[in-house]
Every structure is written in C-alpha cells, then in structure tokens.
Amino acid sequence: MARHPILSTRVLLVCAAIGVATGIVGGIAGLLTPVVLATVLFAYGLLLGAHVLPGIIAQEVLRLPLVAILTHMLAALVSSAFNPAWTMRFLGTALLFGAIQEGVAALTRYRAWGAWRFFISAFIIGVIVAVVVLFAAHLSALPLWAQITYLALSVCGPIAWTAIGLAIGASLRRAGVARQGAAR
C-alpha cells in the first residue's frame, strides 16, 4: 500500500501561500521596526509578535508536522525582500518561532489542536522576546512605566497575534483549504 507523504504537493502549496501572505506582514513589520524603536520602543514586542503568524496559521489549517517551521522559513524569505539587510534576523526569528511551535505540537504528538496549545507556544515566544529585547535594547534607560508596558506587550503581543492567526486559520479550514491530506 502506497503511503502519502506528510509534505505532499498540496501541503507544500498551502504552506507557500501562507508563507507569502504572512511574509508580507512580516516585511511590513520589519519596515516599521526602526520607527517603533526610535519612537515607542516599549511597543516593539507587540510588533515582533506578528512573526508568529506563519506557523500558527499553517498548523491551524493543516494540522501536520513540520508545516510551522516550513511556513516560517518561507515567510522569512518573503520578508527579506522588504529589507535584505535583515535576512539573517528574519531567518533566525523564523527558525526560533517555528521550532517552538513545532516543539509544543510534538509534545502532544501532533494530536492536540485546541487553542490552548497554540497559546502555550505564544506565551513561550512572548517570554523569550521580552527577555532578549530587555537586554538587547537596554530598556533600563526607560522610565519604569515603559519597562512594565514593554514586558506586558512583549508577552501579550504574540498571544494577540496568535488569536488573529487562529481566526484566519479556522476561516481557511472552513473554506476547504485543509481537505485531502490534513489530519482531522
């Protein structure tokens, strides 16, 4: 009996389409980054949270292994077209966020697709973003209210973007994008 590969042509095309769409969002976020860093540094975590979208949407639509990391990497390549100097940043972020999303899904053996699972990965990403940028951006120079706001937005940003990604993914599933080859 012939087995269907996990990453069939259909799955790869869905990942590519999601990667392009979310890569444009990531590219726009990348273009806005210098403005945010120069004006409202404490909101950077909220902006960076947009980079969770590729994996969230791909996993919600397809519910298969490897789709988060693949879609993240494709989105990073698209985002790089907006700012080629940041290609390595986009790829590094994609690898980190995709690995976290795949890791959480793997812990449930790719069988639990409830919203809670997506929000766990979003929370982990938010905490990592908060800690990394806390040290990299020298937030200690900001007033206490800005530091607290930064930490809150850094954790809540990926969670909010995850909710948006889940809504988009659910809409795509209802539209039939996931039929044939997606786990139920």
C-alpha positions in Angstrom: 0.0 0.0 0.0 1.4 3.4 -1.0 1.8 6.0 1.7 1.1 9.6 1.2 4.0 11.8 2.2 3.3 14.3 5.0 4.5 17.1 2.9 2.6 16.4 -0.3 2.5 18.9 -3.1 -0.9 20.2 -1.8 0.6 20.8 1.7 3.7 22.5 0.2 1.5 24.8 -1.9 -0.7 25.7 1.1 2.5 26.4 3.2 3.9 28.5 0.3 0.7 30.6 0.1 0.5 31.2 3.8 4.3 31.9 3.8 3.9 34.6 1.1 0.9 36.3 2.8 2.5 36.2 6.3 5.9 37.1 4.9 4.4 40.4 3.6 3.0 41.1 7.0 6.5 40.3 8.5 8.1 42.5 5.9 5.9 45.4 6.8 6.6 44.8 10.5 10.3 44.9 9.6 9.9 48.2 7.8 8.1 49.6 10.9 10.7 48.3 13.3 13.1 51.3 13.0 10.2 53.7 13.5 9.0 51.9 16.6 12.4 51.6 18.0 13.0 55.3 17.6 9.6 56.5 18.9 7.8 53.9 21.0 10.5 51.3 21.9 8.2 49.8 24.6 5.8 48.6 21.8 8.5 46.6 19.9 7.4 43.3 21.4 3.9 43.8 20.1 5.2 44.4 16.6 7.6 41.5 16.8 4.7 39.3 17.8 3.4 39.4 14.2 6.1 36.9 13.3 4.1 34.1 15.0 1.5 34.1 12.2 3.1 31.8 9.6 3.3 28.8 12.0 0.0 29.4 13.7 -2.0 29.7 10.5 -0.2 26.7 8.9 -0.7 24.5 11.9 -4.3 25.5 12.4 -5.1 24.9 8.7 -3.1 21.7 8.0 -2.6 20.2 11.5 0.5 18.3 10.4 4.1 18.0 11.5 6.7 20.4 10.0 4.3 22.8 8.5 5.1 25.6 11.1 8.8 25.6 10.5 8.5 25.3 6.7 6.0 28.1 6.5 8.0 30.3 8.9 11.1 29.8 6.7 9.2 30.7 3.5 7.7 33.8 5.2 11.2 34.8 6.3 12.4 34.7 2.7 9.5 36.9 1.6 10.0 39.3 4.5 13.7 39.6 3.5 12.6 41.1 0.2 11.4 44.1 2.2 14.7 44.6 4.0 17.6 42.3 2.6 19.9 43.6 5.3 17.8 41.8 7.9 17.6 38.4 6.1 19.5 36.6 8.9 17.3 38.2 11.6 14.1 37.1 9.7 15.5 33.6 9.2 16.7 33.4 12.8 13.3 34.5 14.1 11.5 32.1 11.8 13.7 29.2 13.0 13.2 30.1 16.7 9.4 30.7 16.5 8.8 27.7 14.2 10.9 25.4 16.4 8.9 26.5 19.5 5.6 26.0 17.7 6.7 22.6 16.3 8.1 21.6 19.7 4.8 22.3 21.5 2.9 20.4 18.8 5.4 17.5 19.0 4.8 17.3 22.8 1.2 16.5 22.1 2.3 14.1 19.2 0.5 16.4 16.8 -2.8 15.3 18.1 -4.0 18.2 20.3 -5.1 21.1 18.2 -7.1 23.1 20.8 -6.4 26.8 21.1 -4.7 26.3 24.4 -1.8 24.6 22.7 -1.3 27.5 20.3 -1.4 29.9 23.2 1.2 28.0 25.2 3.7 28.4 22.3 2.7 32.1 22.0 3.4 32.6 25.7 6.8 30.9 25.5 7.7 33.1 22.5 6.5 36.2 24.3 8.6 35.5 27.3 11.7 34.8 25.1 11.1 38.0 23.2 10.7 40.0 26.4 13.9 38.7 27.9 16.0 39.0 24.7 14.9 42.5 23.9 15.1 43.6 27.5 18.9 43.0 27.4 19.5 44.0 23.8 17.5 47.3 23.9 18.8 48.4 27.3 15.3 49.1 28.5 16.7 50.0 31.9 17.2 53.5 30.5 13.4 53.9 30.1 11.1 55.0 32.8 9.6 52.2 34.9 6.1 52.5 33.3 7.7 52.0 29.9 9.6 48.9 31.1 6.5 47.4 32.5 4.5 48.2 29.4 7.2 46.7 27.2 7.2 43.5 29.2 3.4 43.2 29.1 3.3 44.0 25.4 6.1 41.6 24.6 4.2 38.7 26.2 0.8 39.8 25.1 1.8 40.6 21.5 2.4 37.0 20.4 -0.7 35.9 22.2 -2.8 38.6 20.4 -1.3 37.7 17.0 -1.9 34.0 17.8 -5.6 34.7 18.3 -5.6 36.5 14.9 -3.8 33.6 13.3 -6.2 31.1 14.7 -9.1 33.0 13.4 -7.5 33.2 9.9 -6.6 29.5 10.0 -10.1 28.5 11.1 -11.6 30.5 8.3 -9.3 28.8 5.8 -10.2 25.4 7.2 -13.9 26.2 6.8 -13.2 27.3 3.2 -11.8 23.9 2.5 -8.1 24.7 2.2 -7.3 21.8 4.5 -9.2 19.0 2.8 -7.3 16.0 1.4 -4.2 15.4 3.4 -4.7 17.3 6.6 -5.2 15.5 9.8 -8.6 15.8 11.5 
